[in-house]
Every structure is written in structure tokens, then in C-alpha cells.
Amino acid sequence: VQLVQSGAELRNPGASVKVSCKASGYTFINYYIDWVRQAPGQGLEWMGRIDPEDGSTNYADSVKGRFTISRDNAKNTVYLQMNSLKPEDTAVYYCHVAVTVVHYWGQGTQVTVSS
């Protein structure tokens, strides 16, 4: 199993960014994918998850309405669209999947929001 994320991004406050996570090595539609972030000096914060089979999503209250998770099953890829970015969104963003009882993580994508 492998999760490969897109590269680092730098944005101004108020801008948007879309981060991708390409999955391989398992049946993509069978397992939820989560997005989690870690801000500097902070712990992990869960952002939301998607069921690749039907595209249904759940979000943390802190990002609901600003962040959107989507998927492209033909590409085995999940996306995290982040709008109206704030400096406090600066963090390393990780995608995560638990295949049966084993947890896998992407390598992380640094998103920096600064003017």
C-alpha cells in the first residue's frame, strides 16, 4: 500500500489550494481515506474523510464549509480542496487509510499560508 501526496504549497491568506493523494496497492473503493493535519508545535487534527465508493464525506466542524474532499476513482486519487485559507491553516497535511487493521500514511504536504 502506498499513498503519494502532491508537493508543498505556499499561498496568501484568502487564497485556495488543492492537495492530492494517490493511492495504490489495495482496492481503492473499499476503504475510507482521511485527511489529517499537524500545525507547527501542535498535535494531529482530523479534517475529514471520504468514502471512495460513493463519495460521501464527513468534516470537522473547524473546516466545514471551507474544505472539500473529493475523489477520482479512475485515478485512485483523493483531493483536499482548501478555500479562504488563513495563516492558522499552515500545517503539514497527511492522507491516511486503514486497510484492515494496518494504517498507512502519505508522506505529507506542507501548506504555508502567509502574506
Secondary structure, 3 states (H helix, E strand, C coil): CEEEECCCEEECCCCCEEEEEEEECCCHHHCCEEEEEECCCCCEEEEEEECCCCCCEEECCCCECCEEEEEECCCCEEEEEECCCCHHHCEEEEEEEEECCEEEECCCEEEEECC
